[in-house]
């Protein structure tokens, strides 16, 4: 994964966005050597969202099965 500074990201956002869109590149944005965030293709972000949703559903089912916790409480605890 490529890494760029936040200054480079600001100056070249359109060019970086095009690279991500066309080539599927992933870019880590840093400040003073520390990782701040990643710029990724939409497909990657959507995949992560689906995985998170699946994980939440598994946690809900497990909690209901193991502890008999009311579904509404589990949803509330998970922020759903």
URNOR-V902959 format. One record per residue. N is the residue number from 1. RES is the residue in one letter. SS is DSSP state (alpha for helix, beta for strand, coil for the rest). Layout:
# URNOR-V902959
[[N/RES/SS] [N/RES/SS]]
This chain:
# URNOR-V902959
[[1/X/coil] [2/X/beta] [3/X/beta] [4/X/beta] [5/X/beta] [6/X/alpha] [7/X/alpha] [8/X/alpha] [9/X/alpha] [10/X/alpha] [11/X/alpha] [12/X/coil] [13/X/alpha] [14/X/alpha] [15/X/alpha] [16/X/alpha] [17/X/alpha] [18/X/alpha] [19/X/alpha] [20/X/alpha] [21/X/alpha] [22/X/alpha] [23/X/alpha] [24/X/coil] [25/X/coil] [26/X/coil] [27/X/beta] [28/X/beta] [29/X/beta] [30/X/beta] [31/X/beta] [32/X/coil] [33/X/coil] [34/X/beta] [35/X/beta] [36/X/beta] [37/X/beta] [38/X/beta] [39/X/beta] [40/X/coil] [41/X/coil] [42/X/alpha] [43/X/alpha] [44/X/alpha] [45/X/alpha] [46/X/alpha] [47/X/alpha] [48/X/alpha] [49/X/alpha] [50/X/alpha] [51/X/alpha] [52/X/alpha] [53/X/alpha] [54/X/alpha] [55/X/alpha] [56/X/alpha] [57/X/alpha] [58/X/alpha] [59/X/alpha] [60/X/alpha] [61/X/alpha] [62/X/alpha] [63/X/alpha] [64/X/alpha] [65/X/alpha] [66/X/alpha] [67/X/alpha] [68/X/coil] [69/X/coil] [70/X/coil] [71/X/alpha] [72/X/alpha] [73/X/alpha] [74/X/alpha] [75/X/alpha] [76/X/alpha] [77/X/alpha] [78/X/alpha] [79/X/coil] [80/X/coil]]
